[in-house]
C-alpha cells in the first residue's frame, strides 16, 4: 500500500511539473516568438522596398542614358 501511495504522489508531482513546463512553453511561444515573427516581416518588407528602390534608382538613369545615346547616334 505504501508503494502505491508513493507512486501516486510521484506521478502527481510529475503531472504538476509537466503542466508548469507546458504553461511556460506556451507563454514563450506567444510572447517571444511573436516578436521574432514581426521582425522577420519587417525585414521582408524592407527588402522588397529596397529592391524596388534599387531597380528604379539604377533603371531610370540607364533608360535615359540609352535614349540620349540613340539621339546622339541619330545626329
Order of alpha helices (4+ residues) and beta strands (2+ residues): alpha-alpha
